[in-house]
Amino acid sequence: MHSLREPLFFTRLRGARRVLVAGAGGGFDVYAGLPLALALRSAGAEVHLANLSFADLYGLGLDHWVAPDVAAVDPETPLRGDYFPERSLARWLRSRDLPDTVYAFPQTGVQPLRAAYRALLEHLGGVDAVVLVDGGTDILMHGDEHGLGTPEEDMASLAAVAGLDEVPERLVACLGFGVDAHHGVNHSLVLENLAALDRSGGYLGAFSLPRESAEGAAYLDAVAHAQQAHVTHPSIVHGSVAAAVRGEFGDVRFTERTRGTELFVNPLMAMYFCVDLPALARANLYLGRLEDTVLMRQISTAVSGFRDELPRQRPPRAFPH
């Protein structure tokens, strides 16, 4: 029996002693998992962080790889260039005297990414749960919507973890409702997809990230730290979410990267929308086509092929209120 006093997401993880929280879509996605990781850690779980990385991981030395396609990033890990969200998060974690390794996966197809996940789970001694986190909500797209956002990395992660049947709990948590509008996602269709998941038993509800919670305050500090570490390429997603957590509203300016666009920062951006991962994978209309992919570009080709064969797309719908 579930209780209104505890979000179903945390009820599902109550018995998990070791949890992997992993960014699904690359870039700064792992930051969306930081508040969840801190909450689980305060409840007594051992929590590890990972991310599908956009950094040039193949430039790392052999001593930074714990397995093929699994790099262990710490605060001192060197890298060419100045874009390295995993290292900035590791440095923030060290500043808080928290475990400061962030594991990173290079961008690959489903088969090597699933093998990398399995290698990491073995390295960690096994886990009771994997939580994929998405900055935004395009991981919730089924495939027949008018716009899918940027599906390749999210779908690689979703398909890879969907095949880890040995892990007892596999969940997805999305933070940043509305930010994917810039990439063509219609959020009325996101809500329609969540309702369909609810009917099938796969929707785990939503809850806010409060500014005055320990986790909310830590998130704001970590995002500010990351923005300072990436002044030439700050995260628009987490800049928007952080503004929402602070209670800002509307066309909030926090980076020149959004010049010429109008933002709609609002409280929904500071809410986690959570689903059962296997249920989400079953709802996706083309995920099976990605199963044998090895390269990320093969995923792009498979998605495009599926879209070309669709008899019709679900048209965007205006939010009526």
Secondary structure in CASP SS format (residue, H / E / C, confidence):
PFRMAT SS
TARGET T0000
AUTHOR 0000-0000-0000
METHOD secondary structure of the structure
MODEL  1
M C 1.00
H C 1.00
S C 1.00
L C 1.00
R C 1.00
E C 1.00
P C 1.00
L H 1.00
F H 1.00
F H 1.00
T H 1.00
R H 1.00
L C 1.00
R C 1.00
G C 1.00
A C 1.00
R C 1.00
R E 1.00
V E 1.00
L E 1.00
V E 1.00
A E 1.00
G E 1.00
A C 1.00
G C 1.00
G C 1.00
G C 1.00
F C 1.00
D H 1.00
V H 1.00
Y H 1.00
A H 1.00
G H 1.00
L H 1.00
P H 1.00
L H 1.00
A H 1.00
L H 1.00
A H 1.00
L H 1.00
R H 1.00
S H 1.00
A C 1.00
G C 1.00
A C 1.00
E E 1.00
V E 1.00
H E 1.00
L E 1.00
A E 1.00
N E 1.00
L E 1.00
S C 1.00
F C 1.00
A C 1.00
D C 1.00
L H 1.00
Y H 1.00
G H 1.00
L C 1.00
G C 1.00
L H 1.00
D H 1.00
H H 1.00
W E 1.00
V E 1.00
A E 1.00
P C 1.00
D C 1.00
V E 1.00
A E 1.00
A E 1.00
V E 1.00
D C 1.00
P C 1.00
E C 1.00
T C 1.00
P C 1.00
L C 1.00
R C 1.00
G C 1.00
D C 1.00
Y C 1.00
F C 1.00
P H 1.00
E H 1.00
R H 1.00
S H 1.00
L H 1.00
A H 1.00
R H 1.00
W H 1.00
L H 1.00
R H 1.00
S H 1.00
R C 1.00
D C 1.00
L C 1.00
P C 1.00
D C 1.00
T C 1.00
V E 1.00
Y E 1.00
A E 1.00
F E 1.00
P C 1.00
Q C 1.00
T C 1.00
G C 1.00
V H 1.00
Q H 1.00
P H 1.00
L H 1.00
R H 1.00
A H 1.00
A H 1.00
Y H 1.00
R H 1.00
A H 1.00
L H 1.00
L H 1.00
E H 1.00
H H 1.00
L C 1.00
G C 1.00
G C 1.00
V C 1.00
D C 1.00
A E 1.00
V E 1.00
V E 1.00
L E 1.00
V E 1.00
D E 1.00
G E 1.00
G C 1.00
T C 1.00
D H 1.00
I H 1.00
L H 1.00
M C 1.00
H C 1.00
G C 1.00
D C 1.00
E E 1.00
H C 1.00
G C 1.00
L C 1.00
G C 1.00
T C 1.00
P H 1.00
E H 1.00
E H 1.00
D H 1.00
M H 1.00
A H 1.00
S H 1.00
L H 1.00
A H 1.00
A H 1.00
V H 1.00
A H 1.00
G C 1.00
L C 1.00
D C 1.00
E C 1.00
V C 1.00
P C 1.00
E E 1.00
R E 1.00
L E 1.00
V E 1.00
A E 1.00
C E 1.00
L E 1.00
G C 1.00
F C 1.00
G C 1.00
V H 1.00
D H 1.00
A H 1.00
H H 1.00
H H 1.00
G C 1.00
V C 1.00
N C 1.00
H H 1.00
S H 1.00
L H 1.00
V H 1.00
L H 1.00
E H 1.00
N H 1.00
L H 1.00
A H 1.00
A H 1.00
L H 1.00
D H 1.00
R H 1.00
S C 1.00
G C 1.00
G C 1.00
Y E 1.00
L E 1.00
G E 1.00
A E 1.00
F E 1.00
S E 1.00
L C 1.00
P C 1.00
R C 1.00
E C 1.00
S C 1.00
A H 1.00
E H 1.00
G H 1.00
A H 1.00
A H 1.00
Y H 1.00
L H 1.00
D H 1.00
A H 1.00
V H 1.00
A H 1.00
H H 1.00
A H 1.00
Q H 1.00
Q H 1.00
A H 1.00
H C 1.00
V C 1.00
T C 1.00
H C 1.00
P C 1.00
S C 1.00
I H 1.00
V H 1.00
H H 1.00
G H 1.00
S H 1.00
V H 1.00
A H 1.00
A H 1.00
A H 1.00
V H 1.00
R C 1.00
G C 1.00
E C 1.00
F C 1.00
G E 1.00
D C 1.00
V C 1.00
R C 1.00
F C 1.00
T C 1.00
E H 1.00
R H 1.00
T H 1.00
R C 1.00
G C 1.00
T C 1.00
E C 1.00
L C 1.00
F C 1.00
V E 1.00
N C 1.00
P H 1.00
L H 1.00
M H 1.00
A H 1.00
M E 1.00
Y E 1.00
F E 1.00
C E 1.00
V E 1.00
D E 1.00
L H 1.00
P H 1.00
A H 1.00
L H 1.00
A H 1.00
R H 1.00
A H 1.00
N C 1.00
L C 1.00
Y C 1.00
L H 1.00
G H 1.00
R H 1.00
L H 1.00
E C 1.00
D C 1.00
T C 1.00
V C 1.00
L C 1.00
M H 1.00
R H 1.00
Q H 1.00
I H 1.00
S H 1.00
T H 1.00
A H 1.00
V H 1.00
S H 1.00
G H 1.00
F H 1.00
R H 1.00
D H 1.00
E H 1.00
L C 1.00
P C 1.00
R C 1.00
Q C 1.00
R E 1.00
P C 1.00
P C 1.00
R C 1.00
A C 1.00
F C 1.00
P C 1.00
H C 1.00
END
